[in-house]
Amino acid sequence: MRLFTPRQAIRRAQAILRRYVSEGRALSEEFITERHGEAAREESGGL
């Protein structure tokens, strides 16, 4: 078992994700855009 500080855990997770996410891609922005679309559909009654 290995223990990591919170900072180490974040850096480790970022390094793992870098393998799968292309440079310059903003997952947070994609998530926010997707969530706004879902909210708009919910407001209009469609799911």
Residue, then its C-alpha position, 0 to 999 in steps of 0.5 A: m500500500r502506498l500513501f500520497t499527500p493530496r498534492q502527490a495524488i493530484r499530480r499522479a492523477q494528472a499524469i495518468l489523464r495526460r495519456y488519454v486527453s490531448e494537449g489543449r483540450a479543456l475537459s472542464e469546459e466540455f463538461i460545463t457546456e454539456r451540463h448547460g445543454e442538459a439543463a436547457r433540455e430539462e427546462s424545455g421538458g425534454l430529457 
